[in-house]
Amino acid sequence: MSQAPSHGRSTFIQPEVDHYTRTHSTPPDEVARELRRATELRTGSAAGMQIGDDQARLFEIIVRAMGARRALEIGTFTGYSALAIARGLGPEGRLTCCDVSPEWTSIAQSFWERAGVDHRIDLRIGPALETLASLPGDDLFDVVFIDADKTNYPHYYEVVLPLVRPGGLILIDNTLQGGRVLDENSTSPEVLAVRDLNDALVHDSRVTVVQLPLGDGVTCVSKS
């Protein structure tokens, strides 16, 4: 039996190319597919906040290739990205997840358990900046994924950078804002905050940065 192609969310890639890349990538397994369906059924229009299968697979590959053991996620939603990261970490890994919604993360927890990775994940419910302030500063993270409220992106970045080991990686989602970062007349607080971060990153001597047109824009930040 052939496997169903994955769901992509690449805003800036031609549909034919997007379809081709998805059908030539390892598709999500049953747990991941059912998590996506549950998200669509139970969260309605908010399901669009979930990352694409291509991003999830890429994150899993990156985390595994790095040999990462400690990861942090800011903005968990229904747990699809956390599932990918936790799988990449391996049995001894630990992922700390920050989110404000017990309702949405309850979906996440049920699927983490089904996937057998729930023991790797420490879910913290509450404002992320408060959770970050409570973390010990001497136990550094290998990987951080930021996908939460966009107006706080510059704050999240500055707070998490000292918590990342040298050579560690910060992945930031939605850094193109549907292309609106190019609109100099935009007054959207989200767009302005994300654009400020984009501009700051490329001039930050503490890191090396590449921005990818994957999904709604993914920025990869390697700490020097």
C-alpha positions in Angstrom: 0.0 0.0 0.0 1.4 3.4 -0.9 1.8 6.0 1.9 -0.2 9.2 1.8 1.9 12.3 1.0 2.6 14.8 3.8 1.0 18.1 4.4 3.2 21.1 3.5 2.7 24.7 4.5 5.3 26.4 2.3 3.8 29.8 1.4 6.5 30.8 -1.0 7.0 27.7 -3.1 5.1 26.9 -6.3 2.4 24.3 -5.6 3.8 21.9 -8.1 7.3 22.1 -6.6 5.8 21.8 -3.1 3.8 18.7 -4.1 6.9 17.1 -5.6 9.1 17.7 -2.5 6.4 16.3 -0.2 6.0 13.2 -2.3 9.7 12.7 -2.3 10.1 13.0 1.5 9.4 10.4 4.2 5.8 10.8 5.1 4.5 11.2 8.7 3.6 8.0 10.6 0.2 7.1 11.9 0.5 9.0 15.2 1.6 12.2 13.5 -1.1 11.9 10.9 -3.8 11.4 13.6 -2.4 14.3 15.6 -2.8 16.5 12.6 -6.4 15.3 12.1 -7.2 15.8 15.7 -5.9 19.3 15.6 -8.0 20.2 12.6 -11.1 18.7 14.2 -10.7 20.2 17.7 -9.1 23.6 17.1 -10.9 24.8 14.0 -9.2 27.7 12.2 -6.4 27.7 14.8 -5.1 24.5 13.2 -3.2 26.7 10.8 -0.8 27.4 13.6 0.6 23.9 13.3 3.8 23.5 11.5 3.9 21.5 8.2 5.1 18.0 7.9 8.2 19.1 6.0 9.2 21.4 8.9 8.6 18.6 11.5 10.7 16.1 9.6 13.5 18.7 9.1 13.5 19.5 12.8 13.7 15.8 13.7 16.6 15.3 11.3 18.5 18.3 12.6 18.0 17.4 16.3 19.1 13.9 15.6 22.1 14.9 13.5 23.3 17.3 16.2 23.2 14.6 18.8 21.1 17.0 20.9 20.0 15.9 24.4 18.4 19.1 25.8 15.8 21.1 23.9 13.4 23.9 24.6 10.2 24.9 22.8 8.4 28.2 23.2 4.8 27.7 21.9 3.6 24.1 21.8 0.0 24.3 20.6 -1.1 20.6 20.1 2.4 19.2 20.2 3.3 18.4 16.6 6.6 20.1 16.6 7.4 18.8 20.1 6.7 15.3 18.8 9.2 15.7 16.1 11.9 17.3 18.3 11.4 14.6 21.1 11.8 11.9 18.5 15.0 13.4 17.3 16.4 13.7 20.9 16.3 10.0 21.5 15.5 8.0 24.7 17.9 10.0 26.9 16.8 13.4 25.7 14.7 16.0 27.5 12.4 18.6 25.9 11.0 21.5 28.0 7.8 22.9 26.4 6.3 26.3 27.3 2.6 27.1 26.5 -0.3 28.9 28.0 -3.1 26.6 27.0 -4.0 23.5 29.0 -6.8 22.8 26.5 -4.6 22.6 23.4 -1.7 20.9 25.2 -4.0 18.2 26.5 -4.3 17.1 22.9 -0.5 17.1 22.7 0.0 15.0 25.8 -2.3 12.2 24.6 -0.4 11.9 21.3 3.0 12.1 23.0 2.0 9.2 25.1 0.9 7.2 22.1 4.2 7.9 20.4 6.1 6.8 23.5 7.9 10.1 24.0 5.9 11.6 26.8 8.7 10.7 29.4 11.1 13.0 27.4 8.8 16.0 27.6 8.4 18.5 30.5 5.4 20.6 29.8 5.2 24.0 31.6 1.9 25.9 31.5 2.2 29.6 31.9 3.6 32.7 30.3 6.9 31.6 28.6 8.9 34.6 29.8 8.1 33.6 33.4 9.0 30.0 32.7 12.2 31.0 31.1 13.1 33.1 34.1 12.7 30.1 36.3 15.1 27.9 34.3 18.7 27.3 35.7 21.2 29.2 33.7 24.0 26.6 34.0 22.3 23.7 32.2 22.4 24.8 28.6 20.1 23.7 25.7 21.3 22.2 22.4 18.2 23.3 20.5 15.5 25.9 21.0 12.3 26.3 18.9 10.4 29.6 19.1 6.8 29.6 17.7 4.7 31.6 20.1 3.2 35.1 20.3 5.1 37.1 17.6 5.2 40.5 19.5 7.5 38.9 22.0 9.9 37.3 19.5 12.7 39.8 20.2 12.3 39.2 23.9 12.3 35.5 23.6 15.4 35.6 21.5 17.4 37.7 23.9 16.3 35.6 26.9 17.0 32.2 25.3 20.4 33.0 23.7 22.3 32.8 27.0 20.5 29.5 27.7 21.9 27.9 24.5 25.3 26.2 24.4 28.0 27.4 22.0 27.3 25.7 18.7 23.7 25.2 19.7 20.7 26.1 17.4 17.7 28.4 17.7 14.9 27.7 15.2 12.3 30.5 14.8 9.0 30.0 12.9 6.9 32.5 10.9 9.7 34.9 10.2 8.3 36.0 6.9 4.7 36.7 8.1 3.2 35.7 4.8 5.5 38.1 3.1 4.3 41.1 5.1 7.8 41.7 6.5 8.4 43.3 3.1 5.6 45.9 3.5 7.2 49.0 4.9 3.8 50.4 5.5 2.6 47.6 7.8 1.4 48.7 11.2 0.8 45.1 12.5 2.5 44.7 15.9 3.4 41.1 14.9 5.0 42.1 11.6 6.9 44.9 13.2 8.3 42.7 16.0 9.3 39.9 13.6 10.9 42.3 11.2 12.8 44.0 14.0 14.1 40.6 15.0 15.0 39.6 11.5 17.0 42.9 11.1 18.7 42.4 14.4 19.7 38.8 13.8 21.6 39.5 10.6 23.8 42.1 12.4 24.3 40.0 15.6 27.9 39.0 15.9 27.1 36.4 18.5 25.4 34.1 15.9 25.3 32.8 12.3 21.9 33.0 10.6 20.1 31.6 7.6 16.5 32.4 6.8 14.6 29.8 4.8 11.4 30.2 2.7 10.0 27.1 4.3 6.5 27.2 5.6 5.9 30.8 6.6 9.7 31.4 7.0 12.0 29.5 9.3 15.2 31.2 10.6 18.0 29.0 11.8 20.4 30.7 14.3 23.6 29.0 15.3 25.3 30.4 18.4 29.0 31.1 18.0 
